[in-house]
Amino acid sequence: MLRRAVLCFLLAAVAALAASPNFLLGVTYSEWGPYYASANSLQMAADSSGALYTLSPCQPADPGKGPSCLTKYASDGTSILWQNNLGVQASRMAVDPAGNVYLSLPSSIEKLGADGTTVIWSFPITIVNDLKIDNTGRAFLLTGSSVIRLNTTGAVDATFNLPLIAGIPDSLAVDTTGSWILVSYRESPSYTFALLGPLRPWVTFTPPTGMLDPGIAIAPGGDPVIYGTDPNGNRSLQRFDTSGAVVFTKTIPAQTEPVSSNEEAPGNLAIDAAGNAYITSYTASFGTPVKNSLASCCSAWLGVYAPDGSVLQITYLPGVTGTPFAFGLIAMGGSSVFVLDVADPTFSPTQTGPFAQYPYGSQVAPASFALMKLTPNPGAQTMPLACVANAASYLSSAAVAPGELVALYGNGLGPAEGVAPGATLQTPYPTLAGGTQVTFDGKPAPIMWTQDGQVNVAVPWSVTGPTTQICVTCNNVQTNCLTSPVATSVPGVLTVDGLHAVALNQDGTLNSASNPAPRNSIVAIWATGLGAISPALPDGSLVGTPLPVSTNQPMIGTWLCISGRGCPVSVFNPIATTYAGPAPMQIAGMTQINFTPSAAPLGSKSFIVAAGGQSFSGPYSNTFQIYVVGQ
């Protein structure tokens, strides 16, 4: 079963990239990408010149059918230099800095010359779990019980017997010198790792944050770096020293559904010679801060982290979606970062390259693939204001609604230290705080929080659309502006983890896994973006008594399946509320809803909040979960 979305990336890191406050990647070119049919049907790599190599089916075909084709592309992406039909299926590929290609074939490992056809050596072996190359051209083969090292002539010059661990040896990483070897062991529900260094035995360790199908790499000096997804759907980037002790852990909320061990998880990771870690991901929400973003918010992003875990760059990527048909691919060696993912309708290539706009199955674009190359560029144009999201759910605001609380993301938006202005029943939230002002079509918006990377504001009630221009000014310097559609409601539920609502049980305690709501009891949740209230209140005002009412009646419900296996046809099943309207003593635009979760059909865990008269799907509803005893 596939993950909801995992990007397909090739990361080729370069020695010249160092941890620096001026670190910045820019897009060198973008074009349509090579065809692939599944995670296992395409392998990608790069050499030290920045040329791209792919191993893929020789023509669009179902995974596992037909021979593999090995292709080399010019470093500028405009032409194919050569292509070799191998006549058999190859499962793995690696490329050394000189452009020699190493292939895992059904009964051997082969090293091909830089022309892609000349066989330099062939080593007979039938089972290889992973294949890696160091910068001197030595090949490392992961088998079921050992790591075999082949010298530049293809002869075995060392065998490293693996430590006995309950899991199955799954993936292999070596540093550029070949001195350090890292092996991941697939267990249930997570992974264990073994690190072998110069003149010392294997060290085994288990990360404090368990992960599914992680990507692994080794930093200069032997530090293991691991990136993957935990069972709750969150990303985790973890670095360890050579003893297995944690150097840092970065948890990146994914705001997505939990995953199981048989689902594809992202492992897109590379390390450059300075020890910087490059990761890629998608997100269904935008709680992840951005730094020097090259595009406005979308689902796909690239992050670069220094050896101490500090952020060098987090950028959204223009024209890619992160959809179920994209998979994680990583390769090292070269001066660029190549990104491959499913193109969305906004993708506009900067150049015409050698690739066709391939369809996926019977569909044409946007199921074609976007390929872009990023290189260090201190002068790259960035977007200080990158994202607009619902401030409760952090879901991307496909539209904004009057009164909705929204979060704006970017950099240079506010002061280094966060400022949280207050409000009273007599004094609304201010429209200028910490040197920051946000306007919608020139109308200043109430500010509830401002800091360099994030500003939270309330959309003025006067915004009516059909679109609105959102601008941020910090210390009298205006950022770029974003244009957003306007809807009558864009519901978003306040959550603790992107999935479970911030909810109070009937006894006033916080709802949680260890404190679920008793059956037949009432819980209270909070949401924003449910539209206008009556009588109208001034922008930024707190809600007092007598309580106003919501113009678009807030609704809670579940999906009720009415047809077919897998439920292809379902309807919204409403649940009665005891109160649904403006939240007392909160900013106008925040809604409180009291309901009985156990009134839903037995077994229901997910609930939907929507506004009356609006669609119960897409940007105009929001799904969340509540902990209920026995449900």
Sequence and secondary structure as in RCSB ss.txt:
>XXXX:A:sequence
MLRRAVLCFLLAAVAALAASPNFLLGVTYSEWGPYYASANSLQMAADSSGALYTLSPCQPADPGKGPSCLTKYAS
DGTSILWQNNLGVQASRMAVDPAGNVYLSLPSSIEKLGADGTTVIWSFPITIVNDLKIDNTGRAFLLTGSSVIRL
NTTGAVDATFNLPLIAGIPDSLAVDTTGSWILVSYRESPSYTFALLGPLRPWVTFTPPTGMLDPGIAIAPGGDPV
IYGTDPNGNRSLQRFDTSGAVVFTKTIPAQTEPVSSNEEAPGNLAIDAAGNAYITSYTASFGTPVKNSLASCCSA
WLGVYAPDGSVLQITYLPGVTGTPFAFGLIAMGGSSVFVLDVADPTFSPTQTGPFAQYPYGSQVAPASFALMKLT
PNPGAQTMPLACVANAASYLSSAAVAPGELVALYGNGLGPAEGVAPGATLQTPYPTLAGGTQVTFDGKPAPIMWT
QDGQVNVAVPWSVTGPTTQICVTCNNVQTNCLTSPVATSVPGVLTVDGLHAVALNQDGTLNSASNPAPRNSIVAI
WATGLGAISPALPDGSLVGTPLPVSTNQPMIGTWLCISGRGCPVSVFNPIATTYAGPAPMQIAGMTQINFTPSAA
PLGSKSFIVAAGGQSFSGPYSNTFQIYVVGQ
>XXXX:A:secstr
   S   EEEE   TT    TT  EEEEEEEE    SSTTS EEEE TT  EEEEEESSS  TT S EEEEEE T
TSS EEEEEE SS   EEEE TT  EEEEETTEEEEE TTSS EEEEEE S  SEEEE TTS EEEE SSEEEEE
 TTS EEEEEE    SSEEEEEEE TTS  EEEEEE SSSEEEEEE TTS  EEE  SS  EEEEEEE TTS EE
EEEE TTS EEEEEE TTS EEEEEEE   S    TTS     EEE TT  EEEEEE SB  S  BS SSS  SE
EEEEE TTS EEEEEE TTB   TT        SS EEEEEEB TT   SS  S     BTTB TTSSEEEEEEE
E TT    SEEEEEETTT BB SSB TT EEEEEESSSS SS B     SSS   S BTTEEEEETTEE  EEEE
ETTEEEEE  TT   SEEEEEEEETTEEEEEEEEEB S   EE BSSSSBB EE TTS B BTTB B TT  EEE
EEE    EES   TT B  SS  EESS EEEEEEEEEESTT SEEEEEEE EEEEEE TTSBTTEEEEEE GGGS
 TT  EEEEEETTS SSGGGEEEEE  BTT 
